[in-house]
Amino acid sequence: MPALTIGKLAKQTGVTVETIRHYQRIGLLMEPDKPDSGYRCYSADAVSRIRFIKRAQQAGFTLKEIATLLSLDGAHCADVRQLAEQKCQQIDQQIRDLTALRQILGVMVNDCQQTASSAHCAILDAFSEDTSTQP
């Protein structure tokens, strides 16, 4: 594979040039040296690295977590497994939180249907209620 300019790298990996620059700023992708004349050229390794980053993001990992995964370099399977297990626990917690939110919103919608009024909206009223405890 011939060396790629940043624009061609972006097109080949399905990200924007700004995304590549962001990855460089935060240390996920090394910026190649710029020759005296011409453009920086990226190798096939940059393509592989960006695709790794995108797949890890799709699996729910943050860029900070991806940096940790990349630093492990595949040599520490137990460490990678531990990070994946932690991510599963975080996802499980998010599911519980979203389920609770869904139930609360469902109750609000039901209340709105029961007290349908053109004068006011039960959902907006619920959001407007002051539930703080004041002395």
C-alpha positions as CSV (number, residue, x, y, z in Angstrom):
1,M,0.0,0.0,0.0
2,P,1.4,3.4,-0.9
3,A,1.9,6.1,1.7
4,L,-1.3,8.1,2.2
5,T,-1.8,11.8,2.7
6,I,-4.1,12.8,5.6
7,G,-7.0,13.3,3.3
8,K,-6.6,9.9,1.7
9,L,-6.2,8.3,5.1
10,A,-9.4,9.9,6.3
11,K,-11.3,8.7,3.2
12,Q,-10.0,5.2,3.5
13,T,-10.8,4.9,7.2
14,G,-14.2,6.7,7.1
15,V,-13.2,9.5,9.5
16,T,-12.6,13.2,9.0
17,V,-9.2,14.9,8.8
18,E,-10.1,16.7,12.0
19,T,-10.7,13.3,13.7
20,I,-7.2,12.2,12.6
21,R,-5.7,15.4,14.0
22,H,-7.6,14.9,17.2
23,Y,-6.2,11.4,17.6
24,Q,-2.7,12.9,17.0
25,R,-3.2,15.6,19.6
26,I,-4.3,13.1,22.3
27,G,-1.6,10.6,21.4
28,L,-3.6,7.8,19.8
29,L,-1.9,8.2,16.5
30,M,1.6,9.4,15.8
31,E,2.0,12.3,13.4
32,P,4.6,11.5,10.7
33,D,7.4,13.8,10.0
34,K,6.8,16.4,7.4
35,P,9.3,16.3,4.5
36,D,10.9,19.6,3.4
37,S,8.6,19.7,0.5
38,G,5.3,18.0,0.3
39,Y,2.8,16.4,2.6
40,R,3.0,14.1,5.6
41,C,2.6,10.5,4.5
42,Y,0.8,7.9,6.6
43,S,1.5,4.1,6.4
44,A,-0.8,1.2,6.4
45,D,-0.2,1.0,10.2
46,A,-2.2,4.2,10.6
47,V,-5.1,2.7,8.7
48,S,-5.1,-0.3,11.0
49,R,-4.8,1.8,14.1
50,I,-7.7,4.1,13.2
51,R,-9.8,1.1,12.4
52,F,-8.9,-0.4,15.8
53,I,-9.9,2.8,17.5
54,K,-13.3,3.0,15.6
55,R,-14.1,-0.7,16.4
56,A,-13.2,-0.2,20.1
57,Q,-15.5,2.9,20.2
58,Q,-18.3,0.9,18.6
59,A,-17.8,-1.6,21.5
60,G,-18.4,1.3,23.9
61,F,-14.8,2.2,24.9
62,T,-13.9,5.8,25.4
63,L,-10.8,7.3,23.8
64,K,-9.1,7.3,27.2
65,E,-9.9,3.6,27.6
66,I,-8.7,2.9,24.0
67,A,-5.4,4.6,24.8
68,T,-5.0,2.0,27.6
69,L,-5.9,-0.8,25.3
70,L,-3.4,0.4,22.8
71,S,-0.7,0.7,25.5
72,L,-1.2,-3.0,26.4
73,D,-0.3,-3.9,22.8
74,G,-2.1,-7.3,22.9
75,A,0.6,-8.8,25.1
76,H,-1.5,-8.8,28.3
77,C,-4.7,-10.7,27.6
78,A,-5.7,-10.8,31.2
79,D,-5.4,-7.0,31.5
80,V,-7.5,-6.5,28.4
81,R,-10.1,-9.0,29.6
82,Q,-10.3,-7.1,32.9
83,L,-10.9,-3.8,31.0
84,A,-13.6,-5.5,28.9
85,E,-15.3,-6.9,32.1
86,Q,-15.3,-3.4,33.6
87,K,-16.8,-2.1,30.4
88,C,-19.5,-4.8,30.6
89,Q,-20.3,-3.7,34.2
90,Q,-20.6,-0.1,33.2
91,I,-22.9,-1.0,30.3
92,D,-25.0,-3.1,32.7
93,Q,-25.3,-0.1,35.0
94,Q,-26.2,2.2,32.1
95,I,-29.0,-0.3,31.1
96,R,-30.3,-0.2,34.7
97,D,-30.2,3.6,34.8
98,L,-32.0,3.9,31.4
99,T,-34.6,1.3,32.4
100,A,-35.3,3.4,35.6
101,L,-35.6,6.6,33.5
102,R,-37.8,4.8,31.0
103,Q,-40.2,3.8,33.8
104,I,-40.3,7.3,35.3
105,L,-41.0,8.8,31.9
106,G,-43.7,6.1,31.3
107,V,-45.4,7.1,34.5
108,M,-45.3,10.8,33.4
109,V,-46.8,9.9,30.0
110,N,-49.5,7.9,31.7
111,D,-50.3,10.7,34.1
112,C,-50.5,13.1,31.2
113,Q,-53.0,10.8,29.4
114,Q,-55.1,10.6,32.6
115,T,-55.2,14.3,33.2
116,A,-55.2,15.6,29.6
117,S,-55.9,19.3,29.7
118,S,-55.5,22.1,27.3
119,A,-54.7,24.4,30.1
120,H,-51.5,22.8,31.2
121,C,-49.2,19.8,30.6
122,A,-48.7,17.3,33.4
123,I,-45.2,16.4,32.1
124,L,-44.1,20.0,32.0
125,D,-45.6,20.5,35.4
126,A,-43.6,17.6,36.7
127,F,-40.4,19.1,35.3
128,S,-41.3,22.5,36.9
129,E,-42.0,21.2,40.4
130,D,-39.6,22.3,43.0
131,T,-38.7,19.2,44.9
132,S,-35.8,20.7,46.9
133,T,-36.1,20.7,50.6
134,Q,-36.0,24.2,51.9
135,P,-35.5,25.0,55.6
